[in-house]
Amino acid sequence: MKTVLITGGTNGIGLSALKALDENLYFPILICRSEEKAKKTLAELGRGRYYICDLGNLTELKKVCNQILENETQIDFFVGNAGVIGFDKETYSDLGVEMTIQTNFLSHFLICETLSPLFEKSKTTLIFTSSVMHRSRHHANYDFSKDINIPSYTPFKAYARSKACLVSYADYLAKLRPEIHVYLADPGVVGSGIMRSRGKFMNLLFALAKPLFASTEKGAKPIIHCITQIPNGKPFPLYYKGTKEVGFYKRAKDKEGQLQLVSHALTLIKMV
């Protein structure tokens, strides 16, 4: 049975993806904030185990990663799926990192770097949930020369920056270790819980517009595709929107920018 370590697996597209996977072939391991939701999810799935921490707290996350290193012997897939779409009020962690970027990118960076011995031994396939916002000329910012944060804050700029970081890091990993499989899964605009970090007004607007968005089942299709497909021999990372392979923003492939991003990120997680 293949093991699937996943963040954001208790609701939205993460939960829909786990429900769609063959219960006889895939065993879920959750990293999530709520033990209540974790237990409910595993009861629904009829299998799995979990580790509890808040991705916004990297000290907690580092402890959980060390527990995973002690307890787990094989991780076949890692799905970095958890995310928020910015905060109404500009908020920073104790490391000085804007919380959207810390939750969406830096937490998954820490997981990959801390679990790298286990991932290397397991030949783990890496899957990161992306967004079309990573290619936004107005919002996404690929200048990593000075900082991991963005010069001026808006919720959507922070979200776009976090996805720019994630796509750049995925391409960096694929170049660094050509033997591993690295995917980017773009669910499109989905009626999920991603707006939980926003205020009541934005959540109300999102709820009213929800019928216009894709279902979580549809949004989960690229994750499911990346887990279940047979690699096609093309160089990684591969970017999927639905089950269709598409290109990603060329600025994310800039080697110098990637090295600057990784250097900042490594410095930050060494402080944890």
C-alpha positions as CSV (number, residue, x, y, z in Angstrom):
1,M,0.0,0.0,0.0
2,K,1.3,3.5,-0.9
3,T,1.5,6.1,1.8
4,V,0.3,9.7,1.1
5,L,1.5,12.4,3.5
6,I,-0.7,15.4,3.0
7,T,-1.3,18.9,4.4
8,G,-4.8,20.3,4.1
9,G,-6.4,16.9,3.9
10,T,-9.3,17.4,6.3
11,N,-11.4,19.5,4.0
12,G,-11.7,21.0,0.5
13,I,-9.8,19.5,-2.4
14,G,-7.4,17.6,-0.1
15,L,-10.2,15.7,1.5
16,S,-11.9,15.1,-1.9
17,A,-8.6,13.8,-3.3
18,L,-8.2,11.3,-0.4
19,K,-11.8,10.1,-0.8
20,A,-11.2,9.4,-4.5
21,L,-8.1,7.3,-4.0
22,D,-8.5,3.5,-3.9
23,E,-8.7,2.5,-0.2
24,N,-6.9,-0.7,-1.0
25,L,-3.9,1.1,-2.6
26,Y,-3.4,4.3,-0.7
27,F,-2.9,5.0,3.0
28,P,-3.3,8.7,4.1
29,I,-1.1,10.4,6.7
30,L,-2.4,13.8,7.7
31,I,-0.6,16.9,9.0
32,C,-3.4,19.1,10.2
33,R,-4.4,21.7,12.9
34,S,-7.5,20.0,14.4
35,E,-7.5,16.6,16.1
36,E,-11.3,16.6,15.9
37,K,-11.2,17.1,12.1
38,A,-8.4,14.5,11.8
39,K,-10.4,11.9,13.6
40,K,-13.5,12.7,11.6
41,T,-11.6,12.5,8.3
42,L,-10.0,9.1,9.2
43,A,-13.5,7.8,10.2
44,E,-14.8,8.9,6.8
45,L,-11.9,7.3,5.0
46,G,-11.8,4.2,7.2
47,R,-8.0,4.3,7.4
48,G,-5.0,6.5,8.0
49,R,-3.2,8.3,10.9
50,Y,-2.4,11.9,11.7
51,Y,0.0,14.4,13.2
52,I,-1.3,17.7,14.8
53,C,0.2,21.1,14.3
54,D,-0.5,24.5,12.9
55,L,1.5,25.2,9.7
56,G,1.7,28.8,10.8
57,N,3.8,27.7,13.8
58,L,7.1,26.4,12.4
59,T,8.4,25.3,15.9
60,E,5.4,23.0,16.2
61,L,5.8,21.8,12.6
62,K,9.5,21.0,13.1
63,K,8.6,18.9,16.1
64,V,6.0,17.0,14.0
65,C,8.5,16.5,11.2
66,N,11.0,14.9,13.7
67,Q,8.1,12.7,15.0
68,I,7.5,11.6,11.4
69,L,11.2,10.8,10.9
70,E,11.0,8.6,14.0
71,N,7.7,6.9,13.3
72,E,7.5,6.5,9.5
73,T,9.6,4.3,7.3
74,Q,8.1,5.0,3.9
75,I,6.4,8.0,2.3
76,D,5.5,7.4,-1.3
77,F,3.8,10.7,-1.9
78,F,3.9,14.1,-0.2
79,V,1.1,16.5,-1.1
80,G,1.7,20.1,0.0
81,N,-1.9,21.3,-0.3
82,A,-2.8,23.4,2.7
83,G,-3.1,27.1,2.1
84,V,-4.8,30.4,2.8
85,I,-5.6,33.2,0.4
86,G,-4.2,36.1,2.3
87,F,-5.2,37.9,5.5
88,D,-7.3,41.1,5.7
89,K,-4.7,42.5,8.1
90,E,-1.0,42.3,7.4
91,T,0.3,39.7,9.9
92,Y,3.8,38.4,10.5
93,S,5.1,35.3,12.3
94,D,7.8,35.4,15.0
95,L,10.3,34.9,12.2
96,G,9.2,38.1,10.5
97,V,7.6,36.2,7.6
98,E,4.2,37.3,6.3
99,M,1.7,34.6,7.4
100,T,0.3,33.8,4.0
101,I,3.8,33.1,2.7
102,Q,4.7,31.2,5.8
103,T,1.6,29.0,5.7
104,N,1.5,28.4,1.9
105,F,5.2,28.1,1.2
106,L,7.7,28.2,4.1
107,S,5.9,25.4,6.0
108,H,6.1,23.1,3.0
109,F,9.7,24.1,2.4
110,L,10.5,23.1,6.0
111,I,8.7,19.8,5.6
112,C,10.6,18.9,2.5
113,E,14.0,20.0,3.9
114,T,13.5,18.3,7.3
115,L,12.1,15.1,5.8
116,S,14.6,15.0,3.0
117,P,16.4,11.9,4.4
118,L,13.1,10.0,4.5
119,F,12.0,11.4,1.1
120,E,15.3,10.4,-0.5
121,K,15.1,6.9,0.9
122,S,11.5,6.5,-0.1
123,K,11.9,8.1,-3.5
124,T,8.9,10.2,-2.6
125,T,6.9,11.9,-5.3
126,L,6.3,15.6,-4.4
127,I,3.0,17.3,-5.3
128,F,2.4,21.0,-4.6
129,T,-1.0,22.7,-5.0
130,S,-0.4,25.7,-7.2
131,S,-2.6,28.5,-8.6
132,V,-2.8,30.6,-11.8
133,M,-1.9,33.5,-9.5
134,H,1.7,32.4,-9.6
135,R,1.9,34.0,-13.1
136,S,0.0,37.3,-12.2
137,R,2.1,40.2,-13.6
138,H,0.3,42.6,-11.3
139,H,0.5,40.6,-8.1
140,A,3.2,37.9,-8.3
141,N,6.7,39.1,-7.5
142,Y,9.8,37.0,-8.3
143,D,12.4,39.4,-6.9
144,F,13.9,37.3,-4.1
145,S,17.1,39.3,-3.9
146,K,16.4,41.0,-0.6
147,D,13.7,39.1,1.2
148,I,11.1,36.3,1.1
149,N,8.4,38.9,1.8
150,I,6.9,41.4,-0.6
151,P,7.6,45.1,-0.5
152,S,4.0,46.2,-0.2
153,Y,1.1,44.1,1.2
154,T,-2.3,43.2,-0.1
155,P,-3.9,39.8,0.5
156,F,-3.8,38.8,-3.2
157,K,-0.2,40.0,-3.6
158,A,0.8,37.8,-0.6
159,Y,-1.1,34.9,-2.0
160,A,0.4,35.3,-5.5
161,R,3.9,35.7,-3.9
162,S,3.4,32.5,-1.9
163,K,2.5,30.5,-5.0
164,A,5.4,32.1,-6.9
165,C,7.7,30.8,-4.1
166,L,6.2,27.4,-4.3
167,V,6.5,27.0,-8.1
168,S,10.1,28.3,-8.1
169,Y,11.0,25.9,-5.3
170,A,9.4,22.9,-7.2
171,D,11.4,23.7,-10.2
172,Y,14.6,24.1,-8.1
173,L,14.0,20.6,-6.5
174,A,13.4,19.0,-9.9
175,K,16.7,20.4,-11.2
176,L,18.5,19.6,-8.0
177,R,17.3,16.0,-7.9
178,P,16.3,14.9,-11.5
179,E,15.5,11.4,-10.2
180,I,12.5,12.5,-8.2
181,H,9.0,13.2,-9.5
182,V,7.8,16.7,-8.9
183,Y,4.3,17.9,-9.8
184,L,2.3,21.1,-9.5
185,A,-1.4,20.7,-9.3
186,D,-3.6,23.7,-10.2
187,P,-7.3,23.2,-9.0
188,G,-8.6,26.4,-10.5
189,V,-11.1,28.5,-8.5
190,V,-12.8,26.2,-6.1
191,G,-15.5,26.6,-3.6
192,S,-13.5,25.4,-0.6
193,G,-12.4,26.8,2.8
194,I,-9.4,28.7,1.5
195,M,-11.0,32.0,2.4
196,R,-11.1,31.2,6.1
197,S,-8.3,33.7,6.8
198,R,-10.3,36.6,5.4
199,G,-12.9,38.7,7.2
200,K,-16.6,38.3,7.4
201,F,-17.3,40.5,4.3
202,M,-15.0,38.5,2.0
203,N,-16.3,35.2,3.3
204,L,-19.9,36.4,2.6
205,L,-19.0,37.4,-0.9
206,F,-17.2,34.1,-1.5
207,A,-20.2,32.2,-0.1
208,L,-22.6,34.0,-2.4
209,A,-20.3,33.4,-5.4
210,K,-19.7,29.7,-4.5
211,P,-22.1,28.3,-7.1
212,L,-20.0,29.8,-9.8
213,F,-16.8,28.0,-8.7
214,A,-15.7,24.5,-9.3
215,S,-16.6,21.8,-6.8
216,T,-13.9,20.4,-4.5
217,E,-14.3,17.1,-6.4
218,K,-13.3,18.8,-9.6
219,G,-10.6,20.8,-8.0
220,A,-9.1,17.6,-6.6
221,K,-8.6,16.1,-10.1
222,P,-5.1,17.3,-10.7
223,I,-3.9,16.0,-7.3
224,I,-5.5,12.6,-8.0
225,H,-4.0,12.6,-11.5
226,C,-0.5,13.3,-10.2
227,I,-0.7,10.5,-7.7
228,T,-2.2,7.9,-9.9
229,Q,-0.7,8.5,-13.3
230,I,2.3,6.7,-14.8
231,P,5.1,9.3,-15.5
232,N,5.3,10.2,-19.2
233,G,9.1,10.5,-19.3
234,K,9.0,14.3,-19.6
235,P,11.3,16.4,-17.4
236,F,9.9,17.6,-14.1
237,P,8.3,19.5,-12.7
238,L,5.1,18.9,-14.6
239,Y,2.2,21.3,-14.1
240,Y,-1.4,20.0,-14.4
241,K,-4.6,22.0,-14.6
242,G,-7.2,19.3,-14.2
243,T,-5.7,16.3,-16.0
244,K,-4.1,18.5,-18.7
245,E,-0.4,19.3,-18.7
246,V,0.2,23.0,-19.1
247,G,3.3,25.2,-18.8
248,F,4.1,27.4,-15.9
249,Y,5.5,31.0,-15.7
250,K,9.0,31.2,-17.1
251,R,10.1,33.6,-14.3
252,A,9.7,30.7,-11.9
253,K,12.5,28.9,-13.7
254,D,15.1,31.6,-13.1
255,K,18.1,29.9,-11.4
256,E,19.5,32.9,-9.7
257,G,16.0,33.8,-8.2
258,Q,15.6,30.2,-7.0
259,L,19.0,30.2,-5.3
260,Q,18.1,33.5,-3.5
261,L,14.7,32.2,-2.5
262,V,16.2,28.9,-1.1
263,S,19.0,30.8,0.7
264,H,16.4,33.0,2.5
265,A,14.2,30.1,3.3
266,L,17.1,28.0,4.7
267,T,18.2,30.8,6.9
268,L,14.7,31.2,8.3
269,I,14.1,27.5,9.1
270,K,17.5,27.3,10.8
271,M,16.1,29.8,13.3
272,V,13.3,27.4,14.3
